[in-house]
Amino acid sequence: MSCADKIVSALIRANKAAKLRCLPAARCTSTAAAAATREKRRRTADGGCAGVEADPVELISPSRSVRDGARGDIGVDFKNTEEAYKSKSNVELLRSLLVFKLCTVDVLVDKNKELMELSKKVLGQWLFEKLMKMTFYGQFVAGEDHNAIKPLIQKNQAFGVGAVLDYSVEEDLTQEEAEKKEMDSCVSQAEKESPGADHREKKYKAHRQFSDRRGGVISARTYFYADEVKCDNQLETFINCIKASGGASADGFSAIKMTALGRPQFLLQFSEVLVKWKQFFKFLAAQQGKSEMTALEQKLEPGQLKESLTRLGVAAKDDIENWFTGLSGTIDMLDWNSLIDDTTKISNLLMVPILETGQLEPLLSTFTAEEERQMKRMLQRVDILANHAMEHGVRLMVDAEQTYFQPAISRLTLEMQRKFNTEKPIIFNTYQCYLREAYDNVTVDVELSRREGWYFGAKLVRGAYMYQERARAEEIGYEDPINPDYDATNRMYHKCLEYLLEDIDHGRKSNIMVATHNEDTVKFTLEKMNEMGLSPTENKVYFGQLLGMCDQISFPLGQAGFPVYKYVPYGPVDEVIPYLSRRAQENRGFMKGSQRERSLLWKELKRRLLRGQILYKPVY
C-alpha cells in the first residue's frame, strides 16, 4: 500500500462503518424540485400565521401545534436593560463602561501590548494582575483555570446563558518567529528539494509575505506548528477543556482549532486535492452545459461522463465502467465524492486530475516517512478529541480558519460528524458567510447528512480573515474568495440561516448556532422562527456571543428560554494577553460604530441609582 493510500485509509476508516449508501432514487432527486416542495409546504403551513410586526418586541411561537390557534407568544425586548443586566453588579456595569470607553481611545488600542508590558514592569506582577482583573481580563476572560471559571459559568447558567469553553492561551511570537515556523511547517521536503516540480496551485502554497497568519486578524486565535510534542500538549489542553466543560454544565460546548493539532502542510495539500477534484467535477458539468447551476443542481449524465473520462485518459475504459457499477440515474457532487472515497484507483486522494495531460498524477512526488507519520497523528488527535467529547457529553465546535486550510478542515469535521453524530449532534462545523461559496458548502453538507441519516451541526459566522484573505488573493494572483461587500455577506448569512431553519422546520436533523453580535441578524432569526413556528424549546437553534460583549442580546434571549451561549475564554493572565489585545482592537471598531451597548449600560446604571440600588448584586 502506498504512503498516500495509507493516509486516506486512516482518514476514511471511521466513515466506512457508519456510512449508509443512498438509494439510486435519492441520487436522482432534483434540488430545484425539493425546494419547490418545501416552499409549497411552507405556504400551506403558514396560511393562518400572522406576520411579525416591526416592533422591538419579537414574538416567537412556542410550539408548531398552536400555529392556527391560541399562540402563547414569547417576547424578547432588547431594550429592557433591567432584564439584560440583572446578572451584573453595579461594579461590573462600571467595569464594562470603563473598558468599552478605553477601547475607543486609538493610542491605547494601538499600543495596548506595549502598555501592558510597561504596566507589568512598573506595578510588578501581583498589582498588574489585579489591575487586569479589574479591567480587560475581568471583562473578557472567565478565569485562570477550569476551577476558577466555574462560578461565572454557574451564574450565567442561572440567568439562562450556557458556555462554549475556549482555552485562549497563545504564543506571543515576534513576526520573524511566526514567519519561520510557518514556512518550515508548510513546505514539504519534496518541495524544498525540487521547487516547482509538482502540480501545486499558488493559493495552496506557503508565501513568506503572508506566513504570519495573525496579520489583519483580530477576532481569532492563531496557532503555529513547532513540533509533534507541542501538538500533543495542545491536544491535552483541549481534552482538559472538554472535561472542564462536561464538569461545569450538562449541555456545554468546547471549541478547538485544527491547526493546533498537526503540521499545517497536510491541511494545505489535502485542501488543494479536494478543491481540484471539485473543480474537475465542475469542468465535467460545464461540458454537459450545466455550469450556471448551483452545486447540488449540477447532475452529470453517466453516459456522457464515462465518455468524457475515457476521452481525457483518466483511466482505462474497463476501470471507468467498474467505478459506476451499481449507480443509476444522474450523478451529483455527493455521488462524485462517494466515488472518490470508495473506488480502488480514484480513492487515492493525493492523486489529482491534470487536465493539461489528461492523467491522474500525484500532487507531490514523494512524502518522507516522518511527514506520513505527522499526517496520521493529526487524524488520530482529531479522533481522540471527538471520543472525549462523546464520553463527557460535550459538543465539539470546530473553528473555521483560512480558505487555504478550510476545505481539509471541513472534510475532517465532516468525517467526525459521520462517525459521532449518529444519535445526536456532537460535532459542529463552522461556516464563514463572507465566503462566496458559503451557501454551496452548507447545502452540500446538509444534503449529505440527509442521505446518510446523521445529525448536522453548524455554527454560522460572518468570518474572521477578510482583510488578510483579500490582500493575499490580490498579491499572489488568485480569485478573491470573499463576498464583495458587507451587505453581500449579510445576504449570504441570512440565506444560509434561512435554509437551515427550513431544514429544521421540516423535522430533519439539522442544528445551528447563530453566532453573531449583530442584533438585526438575531431579530431576523426570531422572525423566521416565528413564521415557521419553531419553538426555542426544541433546542435546535442556538445563539452565541463572546463573553463580555453584547449582554443586551445574550441574557434577554436566555431568560426568554432560547438556548444561548457565551464563548468563555480562560487562561493565566500573562498568557491570554494576545487574546485581550484582539478584544481591545475588535471593540474599538465595534464601539466607535455604535454607542448602543454603552448607552444601555448607562441607562441601567442610572435606573438603579434612582431607585436607590447603589449596592445592587444579582440574586440567583
C-alpha positions in Angstrom: 0.0 0.0 0.0 1.4 3.4 -1.0 2.0 6.2 1.5 -0.9 8.2 0.2 -3.2 5.1 0.3 -2.3 4.7 4.0 -3.2 8.3 4.8 -6.5 8.1 3.0 -7.3 4.8 4.7 -6.7 6.4 8.1 -9.0 9.3 7.0 -12.0 7.2 5.9 -11.7 4.3 8.2 -14.2 5.8 10.7 -16.5 6.6 7.8 -16.8 3.1 6.5 -18.6 1.5 9.4 -21.4 4.2 9.7 -21.8 5.2 6.1 -25.3 4.5 4.7 -25.4 4.2 1.0 -28.2 6.2 -0.6 -30.7 4.5 -2.8 -30.5 5.2 -6.5 -33.7 7.2 -6.3 -32.1 9.6 -3.8 -29.4 10.4 -6.3 -32.0 11.4 -8.8 -33.9 13.9 -6.6 -33.9 17.3 -8.1 -32.8 20.1 -5.7 -35.0 22.5 -7.6 -38.0 20.3 -7.2 -37.2 19.7 -3.5 -37.0 23.5 -3.0 -40.4 23.9 -4.7 -41.9 21.2 -2.5 -40.5 22.9 0.6 -42.0 26.3 -0.4 -45.4 24.7 -1.1 -45.4 23.0 2.3 -44.4 26.2 4.0 -47.1 28.3 2.3 -49.7 25.7 3.3 -48.5 25.5 6.9 -48.2 29.3 7.3 -51.5 30.1 5.8 -53.1 31.2 9.0 -50.0 32.6 10.8 -49.8 36.3 11.3 -46.5 38.1 10.4 -44.2 39.7 12.9 -44.7 43.5 13.2 -41.7 45.9 13.0 -41.5 46.3 16.8 -38.7 45.9 19.4 -40.6 43.0 20.9 -40.1 39.9 18.8 -42.8 37.2 19.0 -41.9 33.6 18.9 -44.5 30.8 18.7 -43.6 28.2 21.4 -45.0 25.2 19.5 -45.9 24.4 16.0 -49.1 22.8 17.3 -50.6 26.2 18.1 -49.9 27.9 14.7 -53.6 28.2 13.9 -54.9 28.5 17.4 -54.0 30.4 20.6 -50.4 31.4 20.4 -48.8 31.9 23.9 -46.0 34.0 22.3 -42.7 34.7 23.9 -41.5 38.3 23.8 -37.8 39.3 23.7 -37.1 43.0 24.3 -33.5 44.0 23.6 -34.1 47.5 25.1 -35.1 46.2 28.6 -31.9 47.0 30.5 -33.3 45.6 33.8 -33.6 42.2 32.2 -30.4 42.4 30.1 -28.2 43.3 33.0 -29.9 41.7 36.0 -26.9 39.2 36.3 -24.4 42.1 36.6 -23.5 44.0 39.8 -23.0 47.8 39.7 -19.3 47.2 39.8 -19.5 45.0 36.7 -21.5 47.6 34.9 -18.9 50.3 35.7 -16.1 48.0 34.6 -17.9 47.4 31.2 -18.4 51.1 30.7 -14.7 51.8 31.5 -13.3 49.0 29.3 -15.6 50.0 26.4 -14.6 53.6 26.7 -10.9 52.7 26.8 -11.4 50.7 23.6 -12.4 53.9 21.7 -9.0 55.6 22.5 -6.8 54.8 19.5 -3.5 55.3 21.2 -4.4 52.9 23.9 -5.6 50.2 21.5 -2.7 50.6 19.1 -0.1 50.4 21.8 -2.1 48.0 24.1 0.5 45.3 24.3 3.4 47.7 25.0 1.3 49.4 27.6 0.5 46.1 29.3 4.2 45.2 29.4 5.1 48.6 30.8 2.4 48.3 33.5 3.8 44.9 34.5 7.3 46.4 34.9 6.1 49.4 36.8 3.5 47.7 39.0 5.0 44.3 39.5 3.3 41.0 38.6 0.8 41.0 41.6 -0.5 44.5 41.1 -0.5 44.1 37.3 -2.7 41.0 37.6 -5.0 42.9 40.0 -5.3 45.8 37.5 -6.1 43.4 34.6 -8.7 41.5 36.6 -10.4 44.8 37.4 -10.5 45.8 33.7 -9.8 44.0 30.5 -9.2 40.5 31.8 -12.2 40.7 34.2 -14.4 41.8 31.2 -13.4 39.3 28.6 -11.8 36.3 30.4 -13.6 34.0 32.9 -10.6 32.9 35.0 -7.2 31.3 35.0 -8.2 27.6 35.1 -11.2 25.2 34.9 -11.8 25.6 38.6 -11.7 29.4 38.6 -14.2 29.7 35.8 -17.0 27.6 37.5 -18.6 30.4 39.5 -19.1 32.6 36.4 -20.4 29.7 34.3 -22.9 28.8 37.1 -24.0 32.4 37.5 -24.6 32.7 33.7 -26.5 29.4 33.7 -28.8 30.7 36.4 -29.8 33.5 34.0 -30.2 31.2 31.0 -26.8 31.5 29.3 -24.6 28.5 28.7 -20.9 28.3 27.8 -18.6 27.4 24.9 -15.3 26.9 26.7 -12.2 28.1 24.9 -8.7 27.9 26.4 -7.3 31.1 25.0 -3.6 30.8 25.7 -1.4 31.7 22.7 2.3 32.0 22.0 3.4 35.6 21.9 5.7 35.3 18.9 7.5 38.0 17.0 6.7 38.4 13.4 10.0 36.8 12.4 9.5 33.8 14.7 5.9 33.3 13.3 7.1 33.5 9.7 9.9 31.0 10.2 7.6 28.5 11.9 5.0 28.8 9.2 7.4 28.4 6.3 9.2 25.4 8.0 5.9 23.6 8.7 4.0 24.4 5.4 6.7 23.3 2.9 7.3 19.6 2.4 10.8 18.1 1.9 10.0 17.3 -1.7 9.1 20.9 -2.4 12.4 22.1 -0.7 14.4 19.7 -2.8 12.7 20.3 -6.1 10.8 23.6 -6.1 8.3 24.0 -8.9 8.4 20.3 -9.9 4.9 19.5 -8.6 1.4 20.3 -9.6 0.7 22.7 -6.7 -1.5 25.8 -7.1 -0.1 29.1 -5.6 -3.2 29.6 -3.4 -2.3 26.4 -1.5 1.5 27.0 -1.2 3.1 28.9 1.6 4.1 32.5 0.8 6.5 34.3 3.2 4.8 37.7 3.0 1.6 36.1 4.4 3.2 33.5 6.7 2.4 35.4 9.9 -1.3 34.4 9.8 -2.1 36.9 12.6 -1.8 39.8 10.2 -5.1 41.7 9.8 -6.9 39.2 12.1 -8.4 40.5 15.4 -11.2 38.0 16.2 -9.5 34.6 16.0 -6.6 33.0 17.8 -3.7 31.6 15.8 -1.6 28.5 16.3 1.9 27.9 14.7 3.4 24.5 14.4 6.6 23.8 16.3 6.8 20.1 16.6 4.7 17.0 17.4 5.3 17.3 21.2 3.7 20.8 21.1 0.7 19.3 19.2 0.4 16.6 21.9 0.5 19.3 24.6 -2.3 21.2 22.8 -4.3 18.0 22.4 -4.0 17.6 26.2 -5.2 21.2 26.7 -8.2 20.6 24.5 -9.0 17.4 26.4 -8.9 19.3 29.7 -11.2 21.9 28.2 -13.7 19.2 27.2 -13.5 17.7 30.7 -14.0 21.2 32.3 -17.0 21.8 30.0 -18.5 18.5 31.0 -18.0 19.2 34.6 -19.3 22.7 34.6 -22.6 22.2 32.7 -24.8 19.5 31.3 -25.1 20.9 27.8 -21.9 22.8 27.1 -19.6 23.2 24.1 -15.9 23.2 23.7 -14.0 24.9 20.9 -11.0 23.6 19.0 -8.8 24.6 16.1 -7.4 22.0 13.6 -4.1 24.0 13.1 -3.3 23.3 16.8 -3.4 19.5 16.2 -0.8 18.9 13.5 1.5 20.1 10.7 -0.3 22.6 8.5 1.4 21.2 5.4 -1.1 18.4 5.4 -4.1 20.8 5.6 -2.7 22.8 2.6 -2.1 19.7 0.5 -5.4 17.9 1.4 -7.3 21.2 0.8 -5.8 21.5 -2.7 -6.6 17.9 -3.6 -10.3 18.3 -2.5 -10.6 21.6 -4.4 -9.1 20.1 -7.6 -11.5 17.2 -7.6 -14.3 19.7 -7.1 -13.0 21.8 -10.0 -12.8 18.6 -12.1 -16.5 17.9 -11.4 -17.4 21.4 -12.4 -15.3 21.1 -15.5 -17.3 17.9 -16.5 -20.6 19.6 -15.6 -19.7 22.5 -17.9 -19.0 20.0 -20.7 -22.7 18.9 -20.2 -23.9 22.6 -20.2 -24.6 22.8 -16.5 -22.0 25.4 -15.4 -24.6 28.0 -14.3 -26.4 25.7 -11.9 -25.9 25.6 -8.1 -23.6 22.9 -6.7 -26.4 20.4 -6.0 -28.3 21.1 -9.1 -25.3 20.1 -11.3 -26.1 16.4 -12.1 -24.0 14.6 -14.6 -25.4 12.1 -17.1 -23.4 8.8 -16.6 -23.1 8.0 -20.3 -21.6 11.4 -21.2 -19.4 11.3 -18.0 -17.9 7.9 -19.0 -17.2 9.2 -22.5 -15.5 12.4 -21.0 -13.4 10.4 -18.6 -12.3 7.9 -21.3 -11.5 10.8 -23.7 -9.4 12.6 -21.1 -7.5 9.4 -20.4 -8.1 9.5 -16.7 -8.3 5.7 -16.6 -8.9 2.7 -18.8 -12.4 2.2 -20.2 -13.0 -1.0 -18.1 -11.9 0.7 -14.9 -14.3 3.6 -15.6 -17.2 1.2 -16.1 -16.3 -0.5 -12.8 -16.4 2.8 -10.9 -20.0 3.4 -11.9 -21.3 -0.2 -11.2 -24.4 0.0 -9.1 -25.1 3.6 -9.8 -28.3 4.6 -11.6 -29.7 7.9 -12.6 -27.6 11.1 -12.7 -24.5 11.8 -10.6 -24.3 14.9 -8.4 -21.5 16.3 -6.3 -22.1 14.0 -3.4 -22.1 10.9 -5.6 -18.8 12.2 -7.1 -17.3 12.5 -3.6 -18.6 9.0 -2.9 -16.8 7.6 -5.9 -13.6 9.3 -4.8 -14.0 7.7 -1.4 -15.0 4.2 -2.4 -13.2 3.1 -5.5 -9.8 1.5 -5.7 -8.0 3.9 -8.0 -9.8 7.2 -7.5 -9.7 6.7 -3.8 -6.1 7.8 -3.7 -7.0 11.4 -2.6 -3.4 12.6 -3.1 -3.7 12.0 -6.8 -5.2 14.8 -8.8 -6.6 15.1 -12.3 -4.4 17.2 -14.5 -6.5 18.5 -17.4 -3.4 19.5 -19.4 -2.0 16.0 -19.5 -5.3 14.1 -19.2 -3.9 11.9 -16.4 -4.1 11.3 -12.7 -0.8 12.4 -11.2 0.5 12.8 -7.7 0.2 16.2 -6.1 3.7 15.8 -4.8 6.4 13.4 -6.0 7.2 11.9 -2.6 6.5 12.1 1.1 9.1 11.4 3.8 8.3 8.7 6.4 8.1 11.4 9.0 5.7 13.5 7.0 3.5 10.4 6.7 3.6 9.9 10.4 2.7 13.5 11.1 -0.3 13.3 8.9 -1.5 10.2 10.7 -1.0 11.7 14.1 -3.2 14.7 13.2 -6.0 12.4 12.2 -5.6 10.4 15.4 -5.7 13.6 17.6 -8.9 14.7 15.9 -10.5 11.3 16.7 -9.3 11.3 20.3 -11.0 14.7 20.9 -14.2 13.6 19.4 -14.2 10.5 21.6 -13.6 12.6 24.7 -16.5 14.9 23.7 -18.8 12.0 23.3 -17.7 10.5 26.6 -18.2 13.7 28.6 -21.5 14.8 26.9 -19.9 17.9 25.4 -20.5 19.2 21.9 -17.3 20.0 20.0 -17.2 23.2 18.0 -14.5 23.1 15.2 -13.5 26.7 14.4 -13.1 27.9 10.8 -9.7 29.1 9.5 -8.2 30.5 6.3 -9.6 29.4 3.0 -6.3 27.6 2.0 -6.8 25.3 5.1 -10.6 25.2 5.3 -11.5 22.5 2.7 -9.4 20.0 4.6 -10.7 21.2 8.0 -14.3 20.9 6.8 -13.7 17.5 5.4 -12.1 16.2 8.6 -15.0 17.7 10.6 -17.5 16.0 8.2 -15.8 12.7 8.8 -16.2 13.2 12.6 -19.9 14.1 12.1 -20.5 10.9 10.1 -19.0 8.8 12.9 -20.1 10.7 16.1 -23.4 12.4 15.1 -25.4 9.3 14.7 -27.7 9.7 17.7 -27.3 13.4 18.5 -25.3 16.4 17.3 -21.8 16.1 19.0 -19.6 17.7 16.3 -20.3 21.2 14.9 -18.6 22.7 11.8 -18.2 26.4 11.3 -19.3 28.2 8.1 -17.9 31.6 7.3 -20.6 33.5 5.4 -18.3 36.2 4.0 -17.2 33.4 1.5 -18.7 33.4 -1.9 -19.2 29.6 -1.7 -20.7 29.5 1.8 -24.2 28.6 0.6 -23.0 25.8 -1.6 -20.9 24.5 1.2 -23.8 24.5 3.6 -26.3 22.9 1.2 -24.0 20.1 0.0 -23.1 19.1 3.6 -26.7 19.2 4.8 -27.8 17.0 1.8 -25.1 14.5 2.7 -26.4 14.3 6.3 -29.9 13.8 5.0 -28.8 10.9 2.7 -26.7 9.2 5.4 -29.1 9.9 8.3 -26.8 11.6 10.8 -27.2 14.9 12.7 -25.9 18.0 11.0 -24.3 20.7 13.3 -23.3 24.1 12.1 -22.1 27.4 13.6 -22.7 30.3 11.3 -20.3 33.3 11.5 -19.6 36.2 9.2 -15.8 35.4 9.3 -12.5 36.5 10.8 -10.0 36.7 8.0 -11.4 39.0 5.4 -8.6 41.6 5.1 -5.9 39.0 5.2 -7.6 36.8 2.6 -8.3 39.8 0.2 -4.7 41.0 0.4 -3.3 37.5 -0.2 -5.5 36.8 -3.2 -4.6 40.2 -4.8 -0.9 39.9 -4.1 -0.4 36.2 -5.1 -2.9 36.4 -8.0 -5.9 34.1 -7.5 -9.7 34.8 -7.3 -10.8 36.7 -4.2 -12.9 34.2 -2.2 -14.7 36.9 -0.2 -18.1 38.5 -0.9 -17.7 42.0 -2.5 -19.1 44.0 0.5 -20.7 43.8 3.9 -24.2 43.8 2.5 -23.4 40.8 0.3 -22.1 39.0 3.4 -25.3 39.8 5.3 -27.4 38.4 2.5 -25.3 35.3 2.4 -25.6 34.8 6.2 -29.3 35.2 6.1 -29.6 32.9 3.1 -27.7 30.1 4.8 -29.6 30.7 8.0 -33.0 30.6 6.4 -32.0 27.4 4.6 -31.0 25.7 7.8 -34.1 26.9 9.7 -36.3 25.5 6.9 -34.5 22.2 7.2 -35.2 22.2 11.0 -38.8 23.2 10.3 -39.2 20.1 8.1 -38.3 17.8 11.0 -34.9 17.0 9.8 -31.7 16.6 11.9 -30.0 20.0 11.5 -28.8 22.0 14.5 -27.5 25.5 14.2 -25.7 28.1 16.3 -26.3 31.7 15.2 -23.0 33.1 16.3 -23.3 36.9 15.9 -23.2 40.2 17.7 -25.5 41.7 15.1 -28.8 42.5 16.6 -30.6 42.7 13.3 -29.5 39.2 12.4 -30.8 37.9 15.8 -34.1 39.6 15.1 -34.2 38.1 11.6 -33.7 34.7 13.1 -36.6 35.3 15.6 -38.9 36.5 12.8 -38.1 33.4 10.7 -38.6 31.1 13.7 -42.0 32.8 14.3 -43.0 32.4 10.7 -42.1 28.7 10.8 -43.5 28.0 14.3 -40.1 26.9 15.6 -40.0 26.8 19.3 -36.9 27.6 21.4 -37.7 24.5 23.5 -37.0 22.3 20.5 -33.3 23.1 21.3 -32.1 23.1 17.7 -31.4 26.8 17.2 -28.8 28.3 19.4 -27.3 31.8 19.7 -23.7 32.6 20.5 -21.8 35.7 21.6 -18.4 36.4 23.2 -18.0 36.8 26.9 -18.1 40.5 27.9 -19.8 41.6 24.7 -23.5 42.1 23.8 -25.0 41.1 27.0 -28.1 43.0 26.0 -28.6 40.3 23.4 -27.5 37.2 25.2 -29.3 37.5 28.5 -32.8 38.5 27.3 -32.6 35.6 24.9 -31.6 33.2 27.7 -34.2 34.4 30.1 -36.9 34.0 27.3 -36.0 30.4 27.0 -33.7 30.4 24.0 -30.5 28.3 24.0 -27.8 30.9 24.1 -24.1 30.5 24.8 -21.2 32.8 25.6 -17.7 31.9 24.2 -15.9 31.7 27.5 -12.1 32.2 27.3 -9.9 31.2 30.2 -6.2 31.0 31.0 -3.5 32.7 33.1 -3.3 36.5 32.9 0.1 36.7 31.3 -0.7 34.0 28.7 -4.0 35.5 27.4 -2.6 38.9 26.7 -2.6 38.2 22.9 -6.3 37.4 23.2 -7.0 40.6 25.3 -5.1 42.6 22.6 -7.5 41.3 19.9 -10.6 42.0 22.1 -9.4 45.6 22.5 -9.0 46.0 18.8 -12.3 44.4 17.9 -14.1 46.5 20.4 -12.6 49.7 19.0 -14.4 49.3 15.8 -17.5 47.9 17.5 -17.8 50.8 20.0 -17.0 53.5 17.5 -19.5 52.2 15.1 -22.3 52.0 17.6 -22.9 53.6 21.0 -25.8 51.3 21.7 -24.2 49.0 24.3 -22.6 51.8 26.2 -25.9 53.8 26.2 -27.8 50.8 27.5 -25.2 50.2 30.3 -25.6 53.9 31.4 -29.3 53.6 31.3 -29.4 50.6 33.6 -26.8 52.2 36.0 -28.9 55.4 36.2 -32.1 53.4 36.8 -30.5 51.5 39.7 -29.1 54.7 41.3 -32.5 56.5 41.0 -34.1 53.5 42.8 -31.5 53.5 45.5 -30.0 50.2 44.3 -26.4 51.5 45.0 -25.2 48.1 46.3 -27.1 46.0 43.8 -25.9 42.4 43.5 -27.5 39.7 41.4 -29.6 37.1 43.2 -29.7 33.6 41.8 
